[in-house]
Amino acid sequence: MDRPGFSINCEVEWDDAARVAAGAAALDVLLVQRLVAAALFEAGAPDGEAIEVSVGFCDEARIAAVNAEHRGVDGPTDVLSFPIDGLVEPVGPGEPRVLGDLLVCPAYVARQVLEGLTMQGEDQLRPALERCVVHGTLHLCGFDHERSDHDAEHMFALEQLVLDRVRGSAA
């Protein structure tokens, strides 16, 4: 991956229950920032821009409440994305592009891992959490796997490319 031509401000927050649920699989701030930056790069983030993203890791009660409030869906989920500016909408000169917010629930993801129900078949918690961060970031960039089979194939291929590149650079 070439160096991105944009700057990123990625805030990462873990609530106490989420950190306990993730245990040793908890993603450190630098890894989350690398995952987000790589996803933005592969999604074609505009050069020369400052991009802001926040990633929060929370418990099942919080993500269930947010899921019900914003999607009308009862119960927890793995990751929620709340786009704000997107990648194509213009932003004012010198203004940062506030891409949006992600919310990830490690307890829900851990249960999905145990039941074999994770996105793309991840069988360990840490890689499943990494995938959630990339998946959510791609949603912030405008990708939507529910729109069509073609869009799903494209999004999941891009997701895997980002993960392969980040995981390869960590070795």
Secondary structure by P-SEA (a helix, b strand, c coil): cccccbbbbbbbbbcaaaaaaaccccccaaaaaaaaaaaaaaacccccbbbbbbbbbbcaaaaaaaaaacccccccccbbbbbccccccccccccccccbbbbbbaaaaaaaaaacccccccccaaaaaaaaaaaaaaaaacccccccaaaaaaaaaaaaaaaaaaaaaac
